[in-house]
Amino acid sequence: MAPLPNLQTLSDPLSEVLRILRPSAYMFRAIDARGAWSLRYPPLEGLRCYVVKRGVIWVHIQGEARPRELRAGSCLILTRNQAFDMGSRLDAKPEDAVGVMGAVPWGGVVTINGGGEVYGLGGFFVFEGRQAAQLLGALPEVICLEGLTENAALSAAMNALMGELREPRPGGRLMAEQIALCMLVLILRELLALGLQGGVGWLQALGDPKVGRALQALHAAPASAWTLPLLAQEAGMSRSAFALHFRRLVGEPAMSYLQRWRMHLAADRLLHSRDRIGEIAASVGYESGSAFCSVFKKVTGCSPRAYRQRR
C-alpha cells in the first residue's frame, strides 16, 4: 500500500515560495457596466489581478505610453505599486475607484449605468512576508494573459470566491481564504504554461524542464550540501552548461540563489517561530552559527536577532 501523501511529499518550489510570501489579505469585486465610464485606481503594494469575462475594457497604467485593450478572456496582472485608469474610454475625467468599488460589500457587483455590456472581476493579494518584494520583483511588472475563459478551474474558483464573499456562511472565511490562494496558484500556473516571453526569475525557471528539476531538488532539501556539480547532475547537464543556463533563466548564479533562498527560509522562521538561531541555522544547512549570521546580515542587511526583534 502506497504511503499517504503529507505536506513534505506534496511540497514543490511554487508552494514553498507562496508559503514564504504568506498572502495575508485579498479582495475581489465585480464590475457590470454600460456606456461611458472610467475609474482611477491608486497604487497598492501586492499583486493585482483583473479578468474580463464579457465586453472590452481599456486600462492605462501609470508610466506606459499607451492604454491596453482587454477583451473577454483577458487577464491583467500587476506586480508592482502602480496606479492606473480603467474604463470604456479614458479621455474623460475618471472617478475614484476606491469610493466606487467600496460602495458594495466584498464579492459584490458594482453596477455602472445599468450594466449589461461589460463584466469583469478584479482584486488584489497583499503579502505578509517581508521577502515579498524580492520574490515578486522576479516577475514582470505587467503581465497580460489571453484565453482564460477556457481555464475552467480558474473560472470556477473565481465564481466560488465571489459567492463566499457575497453570501457569508459558516466556515466562509476559511473557504474564501483557501479559494483565493487557489486562484493565485492557478494564475501562476497559467504563467508557467504560457511562459514569460524571455523574462528572468524563479517562476520562469520553474517552467524549464532542466533547471526546473534542479530547483525541485533544491527546494525539497534546502539544507543539503548542494554544490554546482550536484545541481547540474539533477538537471542532467554539464556543470558549465548548467551554470550558464541557470543564470540566464533566474538572473543570478545557482549558488547565489541557494544562499538567498536559505535566508528567505531563515527569515520566515525567525518571524514565525520561537526556534533558537542555532536551530534555524542548522535547518538551512549551516553548522556554524557565526557563518549563518554573517550570511544572513549580508543578504538582509541586519543580524538575525535584530531581524526577529523588528516584528
C-alpha positions, 0 to 999 in steps of 0.5 A, a space after each residue: 500500500 502506497 504511503 499517504 501523501 503529507 505536506 513534505 511529499 506534496 511540497 514543490 518550489 511554487 508552494 514553498 515560495 507562496 508559503 514564504 510570501 504568506 498572502 495575508 489579505 485579498 479582495 475581489 469585486 465585480 464590475 457590470 457596466 454600460 456606456 461611458 465610464 472610467 475609474 482611477 485606481 491608486 497604487 497598492 503594494 501586492 499583486 493585482 489581478 483583473 479578468 474580463 469575462 464579457 465586453 472590452 475594457 481599456 486600462 492605462 497604467 501609470 508610466 506606459 505610453 499607451 492604454 491596453 485593450 482587454 477583451 473577454 478572456 483577458 487577464 491583467 496582472 500587476 506586480 508592482 505599486 502602480 496606479 492606473 485608469 480603467 474604463 470604456 474610454 479614458 479621455 474623460 475625467 475618471 472617478 475614484 475607484 476606491 469610493 466606487 468599488 467600496 460602495 458594495 460589500 466584498 464579492 459584490 457587483 458594482 453596477 455602472 449605468 445599468 450594466 449589461 455590456 461589460 463584466 469583469 472581476 478584479 482584486 488584489 493579494 497583499 503579502 505578509 512576508 517581508 521577502 515579498 518584494 524580492 520574490 515578486 520583483 522576479 516577475 514582470 511588472 505587467 503581465 497580460 494573459 489571453 484565453 482564460 475563459 477556457 481555464 475552467 478551474 480558474 473560472 470556477 474558483 473565481 465564481 466560488 470566491 465571489 459567492 463566499 464573499 457575497 453570501 457569508 456562511 459558516 466556515 466562509 472565511 476559511 473557504 474564501 481564504 483557501 479559494 483565493 490562494 487557489 486562484 493565485 496558484 492557478 494564475 501562476 500556473 497559467 504563467 508557467 504554461 504560457 511562459 514569460 516571453 524571455 523574462 528572468 526569475 524563479 517562476 520562469 525557471 520553474 517552467 524549464 524542464 532542466 533547471 526546473 528539476 534542479 530547483 525541485 531538488 533544491 527546494 525539497 532539501 534546502 539544507 543539503 550540501 548542494 554544490 554546482 556539480 550536484 545541481 547540474 547532475 539533477 538537471 542532467 547537464 554539464 556543470 558549465 552548461 548548467 551554470 550558464 543556463 541557470 543564470 540566464 533563466 533566474 538572473 543570478 548564479 545557482 549558488 547565489 540563489 541557494 544562499 538567498 533562498 536559505 535566508 528567505 527560509 531563515 527569515 520566515 522562521 525567525 518571524 514565525 517561530 520561537 526556534 533558537 538561531 542555532 536551530 534555524 541555522 542548522 535547518 538551512 544547512 549551516 553548522 556554524 552559527 557565526 557563518 549563518 549570521 554573517 550570511 544572513 546580515 549580508 543578504 538582509 542587511 541586519 543580524 538575525 536577532 535584530 531581524 526577529 526583534 523588528 516584528 
